Every structure is written in structure tokens, then in C-alpha cells.
Amino acid sequence: MNRKQLDFLMADLRRRYLPYRRHQTDTALGRITAETEDPFKVLISTILSQRTRDEMTDKASHQLFARYPDAKSIANASLSSISHLIKPVGFYRQKAAGIRNVSRILLSEYGGEVPRTFDELLKLPSVGPKTANCVLVYGFGIPRIPVDTHVHRISNRLGIVKTKTPEQTEAALMKGVPEEYWIDLNGLLVRFGQSVCRPIGPKCGECNFRRFCRYYKTVVKRG
């Protein structure tokens, strides 16, 4: 994908979805950000969201924070209580132990504050590149590109990148996409992936990117 095509892509996605980006999105992380603008809650919600649907993350996060709203209260809570509150998410017992451990480390090593650099975030247990980037974007408004399944799939379908793993996609996007687009990219592609470029049965007839979409040219038209 060339720069002209990329600019058209971002302009179109912003026109469709910009009212929903970051602080007004209907994704679980977007709602947490809109309600709190709290990096700690973004961090914990992102950990809860791993291998879990948005609606379950949303429910579990709200139940957890209604009882334990900060690092100190989660650090001092029992695992059984945390597990009960976050039961809607997958692997809730492991995540209960993980978020309590993270909370205790934040208290002991960071004064209860969430670090605001990628490398420091990666030092925390249960935090990988996607989680770290989500915290930077949704918690601090720092330009990065969180790569989830939507971003990985759509970036390859459209031809923005040609990669096999989310980690490769993140590196390729940050190398090839101008930084001015980084902070919006995840939220816009997630919305686009939920409504149009779906994993199964993408609505190619509703897409404005068919003329340069790799998937449309190689799979749909030839099929």
C-alpha cells in the first residue's frame, strides 16, 4: 500500500468512526477510558481482555472496579474475591492472581503508579506488547500501535503489511505508517473489523478500499 492509499484509508476510517475513537468508542477499553481516564484501570482491563470478548471484559471490569478501584485495594484483596468478580472473563483464576501480582508490584516498585514507557510496562507480569501499547494509547494518549486480531487481520488483508504474527505486524506498522496515524489506528481498525471487515463473511460490498485491497483482489474477485 502506498502513501496515497494509506491517506485515503485513514481519512475514510476517521470519517466513519472518529466520533467513537478512544474516549468515545464502544469497545471495552474505550469505555473504561471514557469513564475514568485512569491508566491503572486501562492496564487491568487490558489484562482481563486477553482471550475474552469485549462484553465480558466490560462486565468483569465494572464489577471489579466497583469493589476494588485502585492498585492498593486489589493488592490487598483475596484471590477468591477477585476471581468471583472477574468470573465473566476467560481464565479468570489465573487472571485474578496476575492482576493482584501486578498491583502489588506497582505499589512496591512504582509508588502505585503505572509506568509510562513501553520497556517498563513489559517488565510487569501478564503484560506483553499489545497490553503495553494499549496502556500507552488508551491510558496516556502516547502514540503507539496496539495490534490485536482485528489489526493483524485487516492490515494484512488490505496490504498495509505482509506478516505472519501480531509482533511482526506491530513492527511493520510502526515502520511503515506515519506516527500521526498511530494513536487512532487500533481503534479505527477495530471498529472497521467489527462492522465491515469481519473475520468470517467480510462485507466487501460495503468497503471503500476494494480497489487496493489485497484480499478482495486475490480471494473475492478470483473466487
DRENSENU-765367 format. One record per residue (C-alpha): residue number from 1; chain; x, y, z. Coordinates in nm, 3 decimals, always signed. Layout:
<rs>
@num=NUM chaine=A east=X north=Y up=Z $
...
</rs>
This chain:
<rs>
@num=1 chaine=A east=+0.000 north=+0.000 up=+0.000 $
@num=2 chaine=A east=+0.141 north=+0.337 up=-0.098 $
@num=3 chaine=A east=+0.116 north=+0.664 up=+0.098 $
@num=4 chaine=A east=-0.171 north=+0.797 up=-0.113 $
@num=5 chaine=A east=-0.376 north=+0.483 up=-0.048 $
@num=6 chaine=A east=-0.291 north=+0.492 up=+0.322 $
@num=7 chaine=A east=-0.401 north=+0.855 up=+0.350 $
@num=8 chaine=A east=-0.729 north=+0.768 up=+0.177 $
@num=9 chaine=A east=-0.779 north=+0.471 up=+0.411 $
@num=10 chaine=A east=-0.726 north=+0.679 up=+0.725 $
@num=11 chaine=A east=-0.939 north=+0.968 up=+0.603 $
@num=12 chaine=A east=-1.226 north=+0.731 up=+0.525 $
@num=13 chaine=A east=-1.200 north=+0.546 up=+0.858 $
@num=14 chaine=A east=-1.182 north=+0.873 up=+1.050 $
@num=15 chaine=A east=-1.488 north=+1.000 up=+0.868 $
@num=16 chaine=A east=-1.678 north=+0.682 up=+0.961 $
@num=17 chaine=A east=-1.557 north=+0.625 up=+1.313 $
@num=18 chaine=A east=-1.379 north=+0.931 up=+1.451 $
@num=19 chaine=A east=-1.667 north=+1.023 up=+1.691 $
@num=20 chaine=A east=-1.604 north=+0.687 up=+1.856 $
@num=21 chaine=A east=-1.227 north=+0.687 up=+1.876 $
@num=22 chaine=A east=-1.050 north=+0.636 up=+2.208 $
@num=23 chaine=A east=-1.264 north=+0.833 up=+2.456 $
@num=24 chaine=A east=-1.599 north=+0.751 up=+2.295 $
@num=25 chaine=A east=-1.551 north=+0.408 up=+2.141 $
@num=26 chaine=A east=-1.788 north=+0.121 up=+2.215 $
@num=27 chaine=A east=-1.502 north=-0.120 up=+2.280 $
@num=28 chaine=A east=-1.442 north=-0.225 up=+2.640 $
@num=29 chaine=A east=-1.114 north=-0.032 up=+2.668 $
@num=30 chaine=A east=-1.267 north=+0.274 up=+2.512 $
@num=31 chaine=A east=-1.550 north=+0.276 up=+2.764 $
@num=32 chaine=A east=-1.310 north=+0.236 up=+3.056 $
@num=33 chaine=A east=-1.103 north=+0.525 up=+2.919 $
@num=34 chaine=A east=-1.408 north=+0.743 up=+2.866 $
@num=35 chaine=A east=-1.534 north=+0.682 up=+3.217 $
@num=36 chaine=A east=-1.208 north=+0.711 up=+3.410 $
@num=37 chaine=A east=-0.905 north=+0.814 up=+3.201 $
@num=38 chaine=A east=-0.716 north=+0.603 up=+3.456 $
@num=39 chaine=A east=-0.403 north=+0.421 up=+3.326 $
@num=40 chaine=A east=-0.431 north=+0.163 up=+3.605 $
@num=41 chaine=A east=-0.783 north=+0.066 up=+3.505 $
@num=42 chaine=A east=-0.680 north=+0.052 up=+3.140 $
@num=43 chaine=A east=-0.391 north=-0.178 up=+3.237 $
@num=44 chaine=A east=-0.608 north=-0.414 up=+3.442 $
@num=45 chaine=A east=-0.889 north=-0.413 up=+3.184 $
@num=46 chaine=A east=-0.643 north=-0.496 up=+2.908 $
@num=47 chaine=A east=-0.511 north=-0.792 up=+3.105 $
@num=48 chaine=A east=-0.869 north=-0.907 up=+3.162 $
@num=49 chaine=A east=-0.945 north=-0.867 up=+2.790 $
@num=50 chaine=A east=-0.687 north=-1.125 up=+2.683 $
@num=51 chaine=A east=-0.870 north=-1.409 up=+2.500 $
@num=52 chaine=A east=-1.204 north=-1.263 up=+2.608 $
@num=53 chaine=A east=-1.491 north=-1.095 up=+2.426 $
@num=54 chaine=A east=-1.545 north=-0.722 up=+2.477 $
@num=55 chaine=A east=-1.879 north=-0.759 up=+2.654 $
@num=56 chaine=A east=-1.729 north=-0.999 up=+2.910 $
@num=57 chaine=A east=-1.430 north=-0.772 up=+2.968 $
@num=58 chaine=A east=-1.667 north=-0.480 up=+3.019 $
@num=59 chaine=A east=-1.878 north=-0.668 up=+3.273 $
@num=60 chaine=A east=-1.583 north=-0.805 up=+3.468 $
@num=61 chaine=A east=-1.401 north=-0.471 up=+3.476 $
@num=62 chaine=A east=-1.701 north=-0.284 up=+3.611 $
@num=63 chaine=A east=-1.767 north=-0.546 up=+3.878 $
@num=64 chaine=A east=-1.402 north=-0.544 up=+3.984 $
@num=65 chaine=A east=-1.357 north=-0.167 up=+3.999 $
@num=66 chaine=A east=-1.686 north=-0.114 up=+4.182 $
@num=67 chaine=A east=-1.535 north=-0.313 up=+4.470 $
@num=68 chaine=A east=-1.162 north=-0.256 up=+4.423 $
@num=69 chaine=A east=-1.097 north=+0.073 up=+4.237 $
@num=70 chaine=A east=-0.718 north=+0.101 up=+4.267 $
@num=71 chaine=A east=-0.389 north=-0.085 up=+4.297 $
@num=72 chaine=A east=-0.385 north=-0.082 up=+4.677 $
@num=73 chaine=A east=-0.732 north=-0.233 up=+4.715 $
@num=74 chaine=A east=-0.667 north=-0.506 up=+4.456 $
@num=75 chaine=A east=-0.328 north=-0.582 up=+4.610 $
@num=76 chaine=A east=-0.493 north=-0.641 up=+4.947 $
@num=77 chaine=A east=-0.795 north=-0.834 up=+4.819 $
@num=78 chaine=A east=-0.832 north=-1.211 up=+4.844 $
@num=79 chaine=A east=-0.794 north=-1.417 up=+4.530 $
@num=80 chaine=A east=-1.135 north=-1.571 up=+4.584 $
@num=81 chaine=A east=-1.300 north=-1.231 up=+4.592 $
@num=82 chaine=A east=-1.118 north=-1.109 up=+4.279 $
@num=83 chaine=A east=-1.193 north=-1.435 up=+4.099 $
@num=84 chaine=A east=-1.562 north=-1.407 up=+4.178 $
@num=85 chaine=A east=-1.581 north=-1.052 up=+4.043 $
@num=86 chaine=A east=-1.395 north=-1.123 up=+3.718 $
@num=87 chaine=A east=-1.556 north=-1.462 up=+3.653 $
@num=88 chaine=A east=-1.712 north=-1.345 up=+3.320 $
@num=89 chaine=A east=-1.365 north=-1.342 up=+3.155 $
@num=90 chaine=A east=-1.174 north=-1.644 up=+3.035 $
@num=91 chaine=A east=-0.905 north=-1.793 up=+3.261 $
@num=92 chaine=A east=-1.037 north=-1.584 up=+3.546 $
@num=93 chaine=A east=-0.846 north=-1.767 up=+3.821 $
@num=94 chaine=A east=-0.511 north=-1.712 up=+3.652 $
@num=95 chaine=A east=-0.601 north=-1.351 up=+3.575 $
@num=96 chaine=A east=-0.704 north=-1.290 up=+3.936 $
@num=97 chaine=A east=-0.358 north=-1.395 up=+4.051 $
@num=98 chaine=A east=-0.199 north=-1.195 up=+3.771 $
@num=99 chaine=A east=-0.373 north=-0.864 up=+3.837 $
@num=100 chaine=A east=-0.314 north=-0.891 up=+4.213 $
@num=101 chaine=A east=+0.055 north=-0.955 up=+4.146 $
@num=102 chaine=A east=+0.073 north=-0.658 up=+3.908 $
@num=103 chaine=A east=-0.097 north=-0.437 up=+4.165 $
@num=104 chaine=A east=+0.149 north=-0.539 up=+4.435 $
@num=105 chaine=A east=+0.446 north=-0.470 up=+4.206 $
@num=106 chaine=A east=+0.308 north=-0.128 up=+4.116 $
@num=107 chaine=A east=+0.282 north=-0.046 up=+4.486 $
@num=108 chaine=A east=+0.624 north=-0.177 up=+4.583 $
@num=109 chaine=A east=+0.828 north=-0.061 up=+4.282 $
@num=110 chaine=A east=+0.639 north=+0.229 up=+4.122 $
@num=111 chaine=A east=+0.470 north=+0.405 up=+4.411 $
@num=112 chaine=A east=+0.130 north=+0.278 up=+4.294 $
@num=113 chaine=A east=+0.165 north=+0.448 up=+3.954 $
@num=114 chaine=A east=+0.158 north=+0.278 up=+3.615 $
@num=115 chaine=A east=+0.487 north=+0.325 up=+3.426 $
@num=116 chaine=A east=+0.450 north=+0.523 up=+3.106 $
@num=117 chaine=A east=+0.720 north=+0.369 up=+2.888 $
@num=118 chaine=A east=+0.692 north=+0.058 up=+2.671 $
@num=119 chaine=A east=+1.001 north=-0.109 up=+2.819 $
@num=120 chaine=A east=+0.894 north=-0.051 up=+3.180 $
@num=121 chaine=A east=+0.545 north=-0.184 up=+3.110 $
@num=122 chaine=A east=+0.690 north=-0.501 up=+2.959 $
@num=123 chaine=A east=+0.864 north=-0.572 up=+3.289 $
@num=124 chaine=A east=+0.525 north=-0.624 up=+3.455 $
@num=125 chaine=A east=+0.384 north=-0.978 up=+3.468 $
@num=126 chaine=A east=+0.093 north=-1.051 up=+3.233 $
@num=127 chaine=A east=+0.197 north=-0.757 up=+3.012 $
@num=128 chaine=A east=+0.301 north=-0.822 up=+2.653 $
@num=129 chaine=A east=+0.347 north=-0.581 up=+2.361 $
@num=130 chaine=A east=-0.024 north=-0.544 up=+2.288 $
@num=131 chaine=A east=-0.111 north=-0.472 up=+2.651 $
@num=132 chaine=A east=+0.176 north=-0.227 up=+2.688 $
@num=133 chaine=A east=+0.073 north=-0.039 up=+2.376 $
@num=134 chaine=A east=-0.293 north=-0.032 up=+2.484 $
@num=135 chaine=A east=-0.191 north=+0.128 up=+2.813 $
@num=136 chaine=A east=+0.021 north=+0.388 up=+2.635 $
@num=137 chaine=A east=-0.252 north=+0.476 up=+2.383 $
@num=138 chaine=A east=-0.568 north=+0.444 up=+2.594 $
@num=139 chaine=A east=-0.418 north=+0.529 up=+2.932 $
@num=140 chaine=A east=-0.170 north=+0.804 up=+2.849 $
@num=141 chaine=A east=-0.251 north=+0.916 up=+2.494 $
@num=142 chaine=A east=+0.101 north=+0.829 up=+2.380 $
@num=143 chaine=A east=+0.127 north=+0.731 up=+2.010 $
@num=144 chaine=A east=+0.178 north=+0.356 up=+1.968 $
@num=145 chaine=A east=+0.003 north=+0.083 up=+1.767 $
@num=146 chaine=A east=-0.164 north=-0.192 up=+1.972 $
@num=147 chaine=A east=-0.201 north=-0.497 up=+1.749 $
@num=148 chaine=A east=-0.492 north=-0.728 up=+1.825 $
@num=149 chaine=A east=-0.656 north=-0.985 up=+1.598 $
@num=150 chaine=A east=-0.851 north=-0.716 up=+1.411 $
@num=151 chaine=A east=-0.546 north=-0.501 up=+1.342 $
@num=152 chaine=A east=-0.333 north=-0.802 up=+1.239 $
@num=153 chaine=A east=-0.603 north=-0.943 up=+1.007 $
@num=154 chaine=A east=-0.707 north=-0.618 up=+0.843 $
@num=155 chaine=A east=-0.355 north=-0.483 up=+0.795 $
@num=156 chaine=A east=-0.268 north=-0.798 up=+0.602 $
@num=157 chaine=A east=-0.595 north=-0.815 up=+0.413 $
@num=158 chaine=A east=-0.565 north=-0.460 up=+0.289 $
@num=159 chaine=A east=-0.198 north=-0.492 up=+0.205 $
@num=160 chaine=A east=-0.063 north=-0.240 up=+0.455 $
@num=161 chaine=A east=+0.176 north=-0.515 up=+0.572 $
@num=162 chaine=A east=+0.258 north=-0.872 up=+0.481 $
@num=163 chaine=A east=+0.328 north=-1.050 up=+0.809 $
@num=164 chaine=A east=+0.254 north=-1.376 up=+0.988 $
@num=165 chaine=A east=+0.237 north=-1.275 up=+1.355 $
@num=166 chaine=A east=+0.097 north=-0.979 up=+1.553 $
@num=167 chaine=A east=+0.450 north=-0.898 up=+1.669 $
@num=168 chaine=A east=+0.569 north=-0.874 up=+1.308 $
@num=169 chaine=A east=+0.263 north=-0.665 up=+1.225 $
@num=170 chaine=A east=+0.336 north=-0.419 up=+1.505 $
@num=171 chaine=A east=+0.695 north=-0.371 up=+1.389 $
@num=172 chaine=A east=+0.593 north=-0.334 up=+1.023 $
@num=173 chaine=A east=+0.314 north=-0.086 up=+1.100 $
@num=174 chaine=A east=+0.534 north=+0.131 up=+1.320 $
@num=175 chaine=A east=+0.797 north=+0.133 up=+1.046 $
@num=176 chaine=A east=+0.563 north=+0.199 up=+0.755 $
@num=177 chaine=A east=+0.275 north=+0.405 up=+0.899 $
@num=178 chaine=A east=+0.338 north=+0.774 up=+0.977 $
@num=179 chaine=A east=+0.330 north=+0.846 up=+1.352 $
@num=180 chaine=A east=+0.045 north=+1.092 up=+1.303 $
@num=181 chaine=A east=-0.182 north=+0.790 up=+1.246 $
@num=182 chaine=A east=-0.058 north=+0.563 up=+1.526 $
@num=183 chaine=A east=-0.283 north=+0.673 up=+1.809 $
@num=184 chaine=A east=-0.601 north=+0.629 up=+1.602 $
@num=185 chaine=A east=-0.512 north=+0.315 up=+1.411 $
@num=186 chaine=A east=-0.611 north=+0.049 up=+1.663 $
@num=187 chaine=A east=-0.950 north=+0.199 up=+1.749 $
@num=188 chaine=A east=-1.039 north=+0.266 up=+1.386 $
@num=189 chaine=A east=-0.940 north=-0.079 up=+1.260 $
@num=190 chaine=A east=-1.118 north=-0.250 up=+1.549 $
@num=191 chaine=A east=-1.440 north=-0.069 up=+1.460 $
@num=192 chaine=A east=-1.388 north=-0.147 up=+1.091 $
@num=193 chaine=A east=-1.320 north=-0.512 up=+1.173 $
@num=194 chaine=A east=-1.632 north=-0.543 up=+1.383 $
@num=195 chaine=A east=-1.866 north=-0.379 up=+1.134 $
@num=196 chaine=A east=-1.726 north=-0.442 up=+0.784 $
@num=197 chaine=A east=-1.401 north=-0.639 up=+0.755 $
@num=198 chaine=A east=-1.519 north=-0.923 up=+0.976 $
@num=199 chaine=A east=-1.315 north=-1.242 up=+1.029 $
@num=200 chaine=A east=-1.582 north=-1.455 up=+0.860 $
@num=201 chaine=A east=-1.805 north=-1.309 up=+0.591 $
@num=202 chaine=A east=-1.645 north=-0.968 up=+0.540 $
@num=203 chaine=A east=-1.885 north=-0.717 up=+0.387 $
@num=204 chaine=A east=-1.670 north=-0.632 up=+0.086 $
@num=205 chaine=A east=-1.966 north=-0.468 up=-0.087 $
@num=206 chaine=A east=-1.974 north=-0.202 up=+0.186 $
@num=207 chaine=A east=-1.598 north=-0.136 up=+0.174 $
@num=208 chaine=A east=-1.442 north=+0.164 up=+0.002 $
@num=209 chaine=A east=-1.098 north=+0.002 up=-0.021 $
@num=210 chaine=A east=-1.167 north=-0.269 up=-0.278 $
@num=211 chaine=A east=-0.954 north=-0.111 up=-0.550 $
@num=212 chaine=A east=-0.636 north=-0.166 up=-0.350 $
@num=213 chaine=A east=-0.737 north=-0.440 up=-0.103 $
@num=214 chaine=A east=-0.513 north=-0.747 up=-0.140 $
@num=215 chaine=A east=-0.783 north=-0.980 up=-0.003 $
@num=216 chaine=A east=-1.051 north=-0.852 up=-0.239 $
@num=217 chaine=A east=-0.828 north=-0.878 up=-0.547 $
@num=218 chaine=A east=-0.679 north=-1.219 up=-0.469 $
@num=219 chaine=A east=-0.964 north=-1.401 up=-0.291 $
@num=220 chaine=A east=-1.301 north=-1.241 up=-0.363 $
@num=221 chaine=A east=-1.262 north=-1.144 up=-0.729 $
@num=222 chaine=A east=-1.080 north=-1.463 up=-0.824 $
@num=223 chaine=A east=-1.321 north=-1.674 up=-0.621 $
</rs>
